[in-house]
Amino acid sequence: MPTTYFLLNVTLNQEQSVIDNIKNSLSEIADIIFDIQGVFGVYDIVLKVTSDSEDSLRNAVMNKIRSIQNIQSSITMIVNE
């Protein structure tokens, strides 16, 4: 199963809003499994997304995650299986 990790920097004090928006957006995709956590350190949010297919994973990234407001920057890491 394709898996990707995202490290997100968000606008100050918008962490929970971004987490809620990501949860709502990814919940609409049937074959996506995800785990999201707010963290302390260089990044604000860590997101793990797993899917049955690369196409669904690509859709989640291109159409859902990248369209969420208050994400300032992100690093995407695709798991090498």
C-alpha positions in Angstrom: 0.0 0.0 0.0 1.5 3.4 -1.0 2.3 5.5 2.0 3.3 9.2 2.2 4.4 11.3 5.2 3.9 15.1 5.2 5.7 17.6 7.5 3.7 20.8 7.6 4.4 24.3 8.7 1.2 26.4 9.2 0.3 29.9 10.1 0.8 30.7 13.8 -2.2 29.6 15.9 -3.9 27.9 13.0 -2.7 24.4 13.8 -6.0 23.0 14.9 -7.9 24.6 12.1 -5.6 23.0 9.5 -5.8 19.6 11.3 -9.6 19.8 11.2 -9.6 20.8 7.5 -7.3 18.0 6.6 -9.5 15.5 8.5 -12.6 16.7 6.8 -11.0 16.7 3.3 -9.4 13.3 3.6 -12.5 11.7 5.1 -14.3 12.2 1.8 -11.9 9.8 0.0 -13.0 6.2 0.6 -9.7 4.3 0.3 -7.5 6.7 2.2 -6.3 5.9 5.7 -4.6 8.7 7.6 -3.1 9.7 10.9 -2.5 13.3 11.8 -0.8 14.8 14.8 0.2 18.3 16.0 3.8 18.4 17.1 6.3 20.7 18.7 9.6 21.4 16.9 10.6 22.5 13.4 7.2 21.4 12.0 3.7 21.9 13.3 1.9 18.9 11.9 2.9 15.4 10.9 0.5 13.6 8.5 0.7 10.0 7.4 -1.5 9.0 4.4 -1.9 5.4 3.2 -4.0 4.4 0.2 -5.0 1.3 -1.8 -3.7 3.0 -5.0 -1.2 5.6 -6.1 -3.9 7.4 -7.9 -6.0 7.9 -4.7 -2.8 9.1 -2.9 -2.0 11.5 -5.7 -5.6 12.8 -5.6 -5.3 13.3 -1.9 -2.2 15.3 -2.3 -3.0 17.4 -5.4 -6.7 18.1 -4.8 -7.1 18.0 -1.0 -4.0 18.7 1.0 -2.5 21.4 -1.3 -5.7 23.4 -1.4 -6.0 23.8 2.4 -5.5 27.4 3.6 -2.9 28.3 6.3 -0.3 25.7 5.2 2.8 27.8 4.8 5.2 25.0 3.6 5.4 21.2 3.4 7.8 18.4 2.9 6.5 15.3 1.3 8.2 11.9 1.9 7.0 8.9 -0.1 7.8 5.6 1.6 10.1 3.4 -0.3 8.5 -0.1 -0.2 
